Amino acid sequence: MNQASYELISKHLFTEIHKVFLAIAWYTGERPDAILKSQVSQFYVNPSRRIVRSEILYSATTRKDKKTREIPCHPKLEQILRDFECLESGYLFPSRVRKNDHLCRQAIDRAFRRALKKAGLENQGYSLYSARRGFITRLNNLGCSPGLIKSLSGHASLASLSRYIEISEEQRKNAIANF
């Protein structure tokens, strides 16, 4: 996923909740399940006044690797979160069906698939993980070191991180041409 496809998909998402979910994935590179399980307090210092944390917190209990991850909040994400009307406590994305539970992955995936279809991007390999892959690829394209990318993405090893970095044919050609 690149900037243009992110914006196109986001434009075709139906609800603000889905748009905010995708923005969080795009600007933090976190896994979908950890985002869905996040509490309001992990994003806001004061949710009623919409004061966003300077670092987004993903608690160990919600993450695949069971390690807490903090990532600086991107200015664009901060603005999106300021504009987002969330509850004062509990899940950032509460379920509308199940009391005291978060929005389920299937619901967000259905919304994402509908947006892909409306955007003309279906059957091109996009998934809820595409924003994470795009986050990592953007950091790589900016020239960030693998160690820094690993730190920001929360990967345990460089080997697992490398699967997320997308390399275009143009980048390959430029590498050889500038060698």
C-alpha positions, 0 to 999 in steps of 0.5 A, spaced: 500 500 500 502 506 498 500 513 499 495 514 493 492 507 495 491 509 502 488 515 501 483 512 495 481 506 500 480 511 506 476 515 501 471 509 500 470 507 507 463 508 509 464 510 517 469 515 521 470 509 525 473 505 519 477 511 517 480 512 523 482 504 524 485 505 517 489 511 519 492 508 525 494 502 522 497 506 516 501 511 521 503 506 527 504 500 523 500 496 528 497 489 527 489 489 526 488 485 532 492 490 537 488 496 534 482 493 535 483 491 542 486 498 544 483 502 549 481 509 549 487 511 554 492 508 549 491 514 545 488 519 549 491 523 555 484 526 556 479 523 551 473 528 553 478 534 551 481 530 545 488 531 548 492 525 544 498 522 547 505 524 544 506 516 543 501 511 542 501 505 547 500 498 545 500 494 551 503 487 551 496 484 552 494 486 545 500 484 541 502 478 538 509 478 541 506 480 548 511 486 548 508 493 550 510 497 544 510 505 544 510 509 537 511 516 536 504 519 534 504 522 527 502 529 526 496 527 521 494 521 526 494 526 531 489 531 528 485 525 525 484 523 533 483 530 535 477 530 530 474 523 532 469 522 537 470 516 541 468 514 548 471 517 554 474 510 556 473 502 554 475 500 547 477 505 542 473 501 537 467 498 541 462 493 538 455 495 537 453 488 538 456 485 543 457 489 550 463 490 553 467 488 547 471 491 541 469 491 534 470 484 531 476 483 525 470 481 521 466 487 521 473 491 519 475 486 514 468 487 510 468 494 511 475 494 508 473 489 502 467 494 500 472 500 500 477 496 495 471 494 491 469 501 490 476 504 489 477 499 484 482 495 488 479 489 489 483 482 487 490 486 487 492 483 494 490 488 499 489 486 506 488 489 513 495 488 513 497 492 507 497 498 512 503 495 516 506 493 510 506 500 507 508 503 514 514 499 514 516 500 506 515 507 507 520 507 513 525 503 508 524 508 502 526 514 507 533 510 508 531 508 515 536 503 518 533 496 519 534 496 526 530 503 527 524 500 522 525 493 527 524 498 533 518 502 530 514 496 527 515 492 533 518 486 530 522 481 534 527 479 528 530 482 522 528 476 518 521 477 520 521 484 518 524 483 511 518 480 509 514 486 510 519 491 505 516 491 498 521 493 493 519 496 486 522 494 479 524 501 479 528 501 485 531 495 483 533 499 476 535 505 480 540 501 485 544 498 479 544 504 475 547 508 481 551 502 484 
